[in-house]
């Protein structure tokens, strides 16, 4: 299988998610048989999963007042704050070729190449020193598979805490 790397210079979450969706849906049309690694960033965004209540997960008014964007993705998973200190990655490939361990292994090896040991936890997270730095979510279509996640490289923790409503549980 061929592989392709795509990087977006656009920091608009709606356009980045639309590109990701178009790449995923191309598998269902039979137009795509290449594995794609798509790298992208969003400026001041709270991304929520397809089944989440935005008002429970995020301080939407504050986010809007401070120039941020709320964006819903088509996968599951929790609310995530993105700024330019966060790198998003998307693996898109034919469904029959998708392998969770292989895809996470690519991310783990990239992180380890910077001298950071990491491990996969049972909640679709990657941990370094026992602390989460990457959440992952998934979506499947008839013939396509999407695995995307975040890498918190230098996210502003104050802004993240200000916009997200984290359940005490």
N, C-alpha and C positions, 0 to 999 in steps of 0.2 A: 504494500500500500504506500502511496506517495504521501508526503507530509508537506504542509505549507504553514508558514508563520505569517501572521497578519498583526500589524500594530496600528492603533488608532491614535492620532494626535488630537482628536476631538475630545473635549471633556464634558460634553452634554450627555447626561445619562439616557435621555430618551432616544437619541440617535445611536448611541453605543448599543443599547438593548435592541433597537430595531435592526442594526447590522447583525447582531448575534442571532436574532430570530430568522432573518433571511438566510444566513448561513445554515442554520438547522433545517429549515424547510426545504432547502435545495436537495437534501437527501431523499425526501419523499417524492420528488419529481424525477428522480433518476439522473439528475444532472451532476451529481457530486459523488465521487468515490474516494476522495482525498481526506486524510485526517488534517484538521486545521487546529492550530493553536493561535488563539486571538488574544492579544494583550491590550488592555485599555485602562483608562483612569477617568474618574468623574470628579468634578469640582463640587464641593459642599453639597452632598446628596445623602439622603437616607433612602436606602433601597429596601423594599419589603417583599416578602414572598407572596405568591398568588393567593394564599388563603388567609392572609393576616388582616387584622383591623388596624388601619393606619393610625387612628386616633388613640388606640390602646398602646401601640408600640412606639409612637413618636409624638413629640411636642410639635405638631404640624404648624401651628401659628407662629411659634418662635422660629422654627426653621425658615418659614416663608418671610417673616419680618427681617431676618438676618441674611436674606438673599440666597438661601439654600433651595434645593429642589427635592421633592418627594417623587420617587419612581417605583412602580411595581414591576417586578420581573415575573416571568412565566413559570419559574421553578418554585419549589417550596423553600423552606428554610426561614430563618429569623430575620429580624431587622438588622441592618448593617449601616454604619456611617462611613461614607467615602469622602476623602479629600485627596489632594494630590500627593499625600504620603501613603496612599493605599494603591496597590497594583492589583487589578482584576485580571484573571485569566479564564479563558473558556476553551475547553477541549470539545471539538465538534467532530463527529465521525459516524460512519455507518453503524447502526445499532448492533449488527452482528459482530462488529470488531471492538465494541466497547468493553473495557476491562478496568474496573475501579482500582484495583491494586496497581496496575501498570500506570494509569493516569496519575494517581497519587505518588507513585514512585518517581515520576518525572519531576514533580514539584519538590518532593523530599530531596532528591539528588541535587536540584538547583540550589536549594537552601543550604544543604550540606557543603556545596562548593564554596560557600562564604564562611565556612567554619562553624556553622550553627547546627547542632544536633537536633533532630526533631522526630516526633512520633505521631502516628495516627491514632485518634481516640475513637471510641465507639459512636460518637455523636456527629460524625462527618467533619471533625475538626482536626487540624494539625496543631501540635503543641511543641513548644521549645521551653525546656526547663519547667515543664508542668503547666505552662501558661499558653492559652489559645492565641494564635496569631493568624490563623486562617480558618474560615468557615467555608463549607462546600455545599452545593445544592445541585439537583439533577432534574432533567426533563427528558422524556423519550417521546418520539413521534413514531409513526408506523415504521419508518426505515432509518431514523436518525437518533443520535444520542448526544445530549449536551451535559457536560459536567463543568460547572463554573465555580469559582471561588475568589476569595480575597487574600491578599498578602498584606498585612499591616506592617509596613516598613517604618514609617515615621508619622503615623496618624496623630492628630492633635487630640489628646485624651480629654481635655476640658470640653471641647466642642462635642465630641462623641457622647460624653456623659450628659451634656446639656440637652441634646436633641433626642436621645433614646430614653424610653421608659422601660427599664429592665425589670422583669418580674422578680420579686423576692425569692420565689421558688427556684 
